[in-house]
Amino acid sequence: MNEQHFSNRAGSTSAGSTIRRFAESPYGIKELEATHSSGVYNKRDLIIERGNGARVWDQAGREYIDCVAGIGVANVGHCHPAISAAVARQAETLLSCPELFYNERRARLLHQLASVMPAGLDRLFLCNSGSEAVEAALKFARLATGRSDVVAAMRGYHGRTLGALSATYKRQYRQPFAPLVPGFSHVPFNDIVAMEAAVGPDTAAVLVEIVQGEGGVRVGAPGYFQALRRLCDERGVLLIVDEVQTGFCRTGSWFACQQMGVTPDLLCLGKAIAGGVPMGAVAIGPGVGALSPGVHGSTFGGNPLACAAALAALEIYESENLALRAAELGAHLLQRLQEIDSPQVREVRGLGLMVGLELRTRAGPIIQDLMSRGVLALTAGATVLRLLPPLTITRDELDFVIVAIEEALHEQTI
């Protein structure tokens, strides 16, 4: 009793001291975060305080339509009541339960995830992020084939951890950390002839995105992916598809590979899987074979909190028909953007509610201008403006974004 009383008092005093130190700090929020954060992020001059649906509000109460959406995380919108309720209930029940034990939330999620996967991908490894999903897929491919090499695509992005970074193409991400994992090579995207030349007897896997997000929102052709599937089958190579950004209804179907008529051997997932709670997964097909205990693992992978959030998210995707919504609103967005009469626009491309405007100038100033007009957007390279709004965005909200883009482009032209 005395030990418990002392522990509670000590914890309370410590927390109180921390709160007082924060209150007494001479810095504001931005200065405080800049002082103590790592420094690896380029931060915008904006403090986001809360969100709801497709909108967020800053500390001053100003409203923004959010086409960043956590970089494609908030597909079901910010603070969806079903997600919030599921997280709150689970937080009062059980937060941590590693896969050393069985768990009802995890079991239900695995079953539900398997039911929405492309046919045959009925086993899943649960982790915490898209990068971790890519790392796991690379390990599984090497283990299953006994080979070491991986062929990826130019302009591809697969994450920042060393294996995922080795598959990522952008020089500025890779160069500071060389030498990376050996055995990785890159060929032009959407070029099956180049891929045929690159895949050899030591190739364990081919790793591609259906839509290259960070690479400029570039959509591959169905024929390319179908030829790639045949090539992998003929040469005993596993096909890994990275749908960390395109997954969970973003492109107008549960997964973009379904629109291409292709089922991969390994499907990497993340971002929107759990409605805003960190989670990643790899869906595993029969070509991988059996995996033995101990070959991989994750302390927090499949934790009950993330599983509860993901179960709620899956229900929202289904009940609110967000795949169809993304397809219809995405077609509207693409058409309206293509109608913008501006000499700055080189091309508009995308799939569903994953859209990029390639400009004849740098996209950064347009991003800043849009922020002043109440719209948050992303870049995808120096000259591409990228839009990843929540799939729950309304047509009126989307039209507001389109008008803001048109005005920003006009302003920059003058």
Stockholm file with secondary structure:
# STOCKHOLM 1.0

chainA/1-414         MNEQHFSNRAGSTSAGSTIRRFAESPYGIKELEATHSSGVYNKRDLIIERGNGARVWDQAGREYIDCVAGIGVANVGHCHPAISAAVARQAETLLSCPELFYNERRARLLHQLASVMPAGLDRLFLCNSGSEAVEAALKFARLATGRSDVVAAMRGYHGRTLGALSATYKRQYRQPFAPLVPGFSHVPFNDIVAMEAAVGPDTAAVLVEIVQGEGGVRVGAPGYFQALRRLCDERGVLLIVDEVQTGFCRTGSWFACQQMGVTPDLLCLGKAIAGGVPMGAVAIGPGVGALSPGVHGSTFGGNPLACAAALAALEIYESENLALRAAELGAHLLQRLQEIDSPQVREVRGLGLMVGLELRTRAGPIIQDLMSRGVLALTAGATVLRLLPPLTITRDELDFVIVAIEEALHEQTI
#=GR chainA/1-414 SS CHHHHHHHHHHHHHHHHHHHHHHTCSSCHHHHHHHHSCSCSCCCSCCEEEEEBTEEEETTCCEEEESSHHHHTCTTCBTCHHHHHHHHHHHTTCSCCCTTSCCHHHHHHHHHHHHHSSTTCCEEEEESSHHHHHHHHHHHHHHHHSCCEEEEETTCCCCSSHHHHHHCCCHHHHGGGCSCCTTEEEECTTCHHHHHHHCCTTEEEEEEESEETTTTSEECCHHHHHHHHHHHHHHTCEEEEECTTTTTTTTSSSSHHHHTTCCCSEEEECGGGGTTSCCEEEEECGGGCCCCTTSSCCSSTTCHHHHHHHHHHHHHHHHTTHHHHHHHHHHHHHHHHHTCCCTTEEEEEEETTEEEEEESSCSHHHHHHHHHTTEECEESSTTEEEECCCTTCCHHHHHHHHHHHHHHHHHHHC
#=GC SS_cons         CHHHHHHHHHHHHHHHHHHHHHHTCSSCHHHHHHHHSCSCSCCCSCCEEEEEBTEEEETTCCEEEESSHHHHTCTTCBTCHHHHHHHHHHHTTCSCCCTTSCCHHHHHHHHHHHHHSSTTCCEEEEESSHHHHHHHHHHHHHHHHSCCEEEEETTCCCCSSHHHHHHCCCHHHHGGGCSCCTTEEEECTTCHHHHHHHCCTTEEEEEEESEETTTTSEECCHHHHHHHHHHHHHHTCEEEEECTTTTTTTTSSSSHHHHTTCCCSEEEECGGGGTTSCCEEEEECGGGCCCCTTSSCCSSTTCHHHHHHHHHHHHHHHHTTHHHHHHHHHHHHHHHHHTCCCTTEEEEEEETTEEEEEESSCSHHHHHHHHHTTEECEESSTTEEEECCCTTCCHHHHHHHHHHHHHHHHHHHC
//
